[in-house]
Amino acid sequence: MNEQLDLTIGIESERYELFENPGYYFNFDRRDFIKAFGLGIVFIVPAARALAQQRGQGESGRGGSNERLPNDLGAWIHIDEDGGVTVFTGKVEVGQNTRTSLTQAVADELHVPIDSVHLVMGDTDLTPFDMGTFGSRSTPTMAPQLRKAAAAAREMLIAMAAEQLKVAPGDLRIVDARFLNHDKSKTLTLAEVAKGRKLVKVIPDDIAITQPKDWTIAGASARKVEAKNFVTGKHRYTSDIKREGMLYGKVVRPATFNATLVSVDTKAAEAMPGAKVVTDGNFIGVVAADQQTVTKAANAIAVDWKSPGQPSNAELFDLLRKTGTERRGGEGPRPQGSIVDVVNPPIGGGGSRPQGSIADGLVAADKKLEQTYTVQYIAHAPLEPRAAVAEWSGDQLTVWTGSQRPFGVRSELAEAFHISEDKVRVIVPDTGSGYGGKHTGECAVEAARLAKAAGKPVKLVWTREEEFTWAYFRPAGVIDIKSGVKNDGTLTAWEFHNYNSGAAGIQIKYDIPNTDIRVHQSNSPLRQGSYRGLAATANHFARESHIDELAHAVNIDPLEFRLKNIKDERLRDVLQAAAKSFGWGKAKPASGHGFGIACGFEKGGYIATCAEIAVEPPSDKEDKSNKRVRIVRVVEAFECGAVVNPLHLKNQIEGAITMAIGGALFESIQFENGKILNPHFASYRVPRFADSPAIEVVLVDRKDIPSAGAGETPIVGLAPAVANAIFNATGLRLRSLPLIPKGLTTG
Amino acid sequence: MAKVTSLNVNGKKMTVDVDSTVSLLAVLRNDLDLTGSKYGCGEGQCGACTVLLDGAATRSCITQVGRAAGKQITTIEGLEKDGKLHPLQDAFIKADAMQCAYCTSGMIMSASALLSKNPKPNREEIISGMNGNICRCGTYQRIVEAIQIASGTT
């Protein structure tokens, strides 16, 4: 599967599903675990085994990658003298509640209460290497890895307890952090076993993990761990961190993208008491002891930028189509791991070999349809903007930052400052969301540059405008579909071209004998990169809108049409579950209301979404000729294997649906000549309370299927379901996302 | 420039030394280390910085600290009393009304102002009262539920 991938590769946003090996490993000898952890017992998982476990297969056989050092570490768990369990993982918490679900996995496997388990996450000095928290990989890969460590730890602890109690290990079990023999005549607590120990144990490889049907703590709802710290404001996000002597930083940005510096006059800023200006190549920044001074000083710097002419929204889709070059999976040059390549990866791959013949399929069709669908760039707009606190101690650098790739940011910092990675520590406090938007470390690099010049710790928090302008965007795209269908509803041909937005979710579950699915890589006028679900939203929007058009073309109910052409049982199950809860086929509550349905799969998750919309008169402030579309009700059925935490899964799905409303109805980055025209919440509308429909989530729990991640796929069904509902209500077929940035023009 | 030298925050008199034109949010976060109030946009559009001034929900990012002097300022840190969470804080945990939770302080402060004016709001009143606060993770349905739990209107 991933034999051809290079070890040094950066993130390819469309290849999450291919598991990449770490580029390097911690050396066990470098770390004195006992010293680091104090007394107790440390259980370690060798990295190679952990990776093999993640893949569910052996090594790939790629040159060199078999030769693991025996002491490479993939995970570790520490049991302290009080019986507290500390787990170390390179994953990060950005609101997806993986801290909770991974805690559940460890507690479940160790048979200890949830609140005795603490996770140390995303700290490059303390946690094992991890590629990053993206692609819905934490649940399918990290949870089994930690489970394996915990299961092995449990068995070894039982052996130790048996020795202490002088009973056979087979006579002991562990319940709620207590070891009990058969008649409970002999007991020991976890703390009593760990007391006075100073041990490092390497876990064996042949440990079985608990299957979902036997889960006790996982599989049940658990609230957010450490929730109290969040409702009291005590949790320290990166932007809340304060260091002794810390200064505040600000970067002076170019007036447009791709601008070059002509001249800069820093005299006025430098004359301000307490302000220090830092210039280095194209980089201009300021530090000061307080925010007010730093802002004033930055504003006082006069810069002349030279800017080339650049495209705008008006020419976007022509440009993407014109510059599109086809790229099939695995072909073409791969990006290297530089910053630019990480966020601007060639978005290709994932298309598939043509099946049958499109020409034959169209001949066999009674109805043919050719349509184009488009999606605009949208912004992640995480409520916590990018932030970093950087502190140098000699040539050692520590940076706190909100990132989904702590180890990637460490590499960026090491590269930027020409120091080795072991001199850089990146710590990611639980972060104010990411949605795929915080993969890069530019804010960390900027803060570190300022701190180096200042000789003091520096905090840099991007403004909302900076976040909207200098981060990266979900790719815009153009999708052309050509299809054929028989009057009885049998699909005969499916030709699909995606320009620029990417390959995620492009594969179909419809049984069509003749298919040709291609991805074309274009020159993106804006910096683009990952986003929750990435291209799966665009591809589902186009496909599920088109399927709806075909169903209407042959006068078949859209649900029936889908079921007729889908054999996959998992997809059929969610479709039927959503339709049933929604009341598909029942009468609409009022005129002006419409029902829409859509379905799909991506990253191991199966989804079906039903939406009810209402077309209403515009408000007083809005254009009188444009009506409003209100999403009244959404029912979404989701299946991602065994459910780990029903409460948080529902929360994720509700959140994904709500976030999807923005991209579906009104979110769109407006740009012109190298400038973002709407870099504020006042001009870039995101979903608010009043946009929020009644959401019903139907979970299909498959304990017989390993759990897949769920942070992304639930976002893909809403846009097509709503577009189809608008058609149902009005007869208007809208083929561009956002659907109604200025309201619905009904003619 | 006029200076502000003292503020009433969470029932305590706090000494500061800041220009009156600095934002209240910056003073709370940087000078008083009360970092529960968040910067989300700096333009009063997202509500993450919401605090109470004499009981009224106020966007501290666009409020000059001079306007807060002499008033009772309540931040998220001031809601917990004697180690006991405010009913809204309890309700947010109970309803799991957060994901990344960056908006949570502002949500709770806006909700507390709403409930002090209208102790039993209906769903529409909650939505219109809270519409100035953004939750990018999209937990609105749960936040409404949390406010209903706290106000006993479920």
Contacts between the chains, C-beta under 8 A, distances in Angstrom:
chain1	res1	chain2	res2	distance
A	94	B	100	6.0
A	95	B	98	8.0
A	95	B	99	3.7
A	95	B	100	2.8
A	95	B	101	7.1
A	95	B	102	7.8
A	95	B	137	5.2
A	96	B	99	7.0
A	97	B	99	6.6
A	223	B	93	6.2
A	223	B	94	7.9
A	223	B	96	5.6
A	224	B	93	7.6
A	224	B	96	6.5
A	224	B	98	6.6
A	224	B	101	7.6
A	227	B	92	7.8
A	227	B	93	4.7
A	227	B	96	8.0
A	227	B	98	7.2
A	227	B	101	7.8
A	228	B	85	7.3
A	228	B	89	7.9
A	228	B	93	6.8
A	230	B	98	5.9
A	230	B	101	3.6
A	230	B	104	5.3
A	231	B	85	6.9
A	231	B	89	4.1
A	231	B	92	4.9
A	231	B	93	5.9
A	231	B	98	7.5
A	231	B	101	7.7
A	231	B	104	5.9
A	231	B	108	6.5
A	232	B	36	7.1
A	232	B	76	6.7
A	232	B	77	7.1
A	232	B	79	7.5
A	232	B	80	5.6
A	232	B	85	7.2
A	232	B	89	6.5
A	233	B	34	7.7
A	233	B	35	7.1
A	233	B	36	2.0
A	233	B	37	7.2
A	233	B	75	7.2
A	233	B	76	3.7
A	233	B	77	5.4
A	233	B	105	4.7
A	234	B	36	7.2
A	234	B	77	7.9
A	235	B	101	7.1
A	236	B	35	6.6
A	237	B	38	7.6
A	237	B	102	6.5
A	239	B	35	7.9
A	239	B	38	7.4
A	239	B	39	6.5
A	240	B	29	7.4
A	240	B	35	3.6
A	242	B	33	6.4
A	242	B	35	7.9
A	248	B	30	7.7
A	290	B	26	7.8
A	290	B	30	6.6
A	291	B	22	7.8
A	291	B	26	5.1
A	291	B	30	6.3
A	292	B	19	6.7
A	292	B	21	8.0
A	292	B	22	5.3
A	292	B	26	7.0
A	381	B	136	6.0
A	382	B	100	7.7
A	382	B	102	7.8
A	382	B	136	6.1
A	383	B	38	7.5
A	383	B	40	5.0
A	383	B	46	6.5
A	383	B	48	6.0
A	383	B	100	7.2
A	383	B	102	4.5
A	383	B	103	5.4
A	383	B	134	6.5
A	383	B	135	7.5
A	383	B	136	4.8
A	384	B	38	7.1
A	384	B	40	7.5
A	384	B	100	7.3
A	384	B	102	4.6
A	385	B	39	7.5
A	385	B	40	7.8
A	430	B	100	7.6
A	431	B	100	6.7
A	432	B	38	7.5
A	432	B	100	5.0
A	432	B	101	7.8
A	432	B	102	3.1
A	433	B	99	7.1
A	433	B	100	4.0
A	433	B	102	6.4
A	433	B	136	5.7
A	433	B	137	5.9
A	435	B	136	7.5
A	461	B	39	6.4
A	463	B	42	6.1
A	464	B	40	7.1
A	464	B	41	4.1
A	464	B	42	6.0
A	464	B	43	6.8
A	464	B	46	7.9
A	647	B	96	5.6
A	648	B	96	7.2
A	651	B	96	5.6
A	651	B	99	6.5
A	651	B	139	6.6
A	651	B	142	6.7
A	652	B	99	7.6
A	654	B	138	6.5
A	654	B	139	7.0
A	654	B	141	5.6
A	654	B	142	7.1
A	655	B	99	5.8
A	655	B	137	4.7
A	655	B	138	3.8
A	655	B	139	5.9
A	656	B	138	7.1
A	657	B	138	7.0
A	658	B	138	2.8
A	658	B	139	7.7
A	658	B	140	6.1
A	658	B	141	7.7
A	659	B	136	7.0
A	659	B	137	7.4
A	659	B	138	4.8
A	680	B	41	7.1
A	680	B	43	6.1
A	680	B	45	6.8
A	681	B	41	5.2
A	681	B	43	6.9
A	681	B	45	3.8
A	681	B	46	5.6
A	681	B	134	6.7
A	682	B	43	6.6
A	682	B	45	5.4
A	686	B	134	6.0
A	686	B	136	6.6
A	687	B	138	6.6
A	687	B	140	7.7
A	688	B	131	5.2
A	688	B	133	7.9
A	688	B	134	6.3
A	688	B	140	7.6
A	689	B	126	7.7
A	689	B	127	4.6
A	689	B	130	4.9
A	689	B	131	4.8
A	689	B	133	7.5
A	689	B	140	5.0
A	689	B	143	7.7
A	689	B	144	7.3
A	690	B	127	5.6
A	690	B	128	7.3
A	690	B	131	5.1
A	692	B	127	7.7
A	692	B	138	7.6
A	692	B	140	4.0
A	692	B	141	6.1
A	692	B	144	8.0
A	694	B	141	7.6
A	695	B	141	5.6
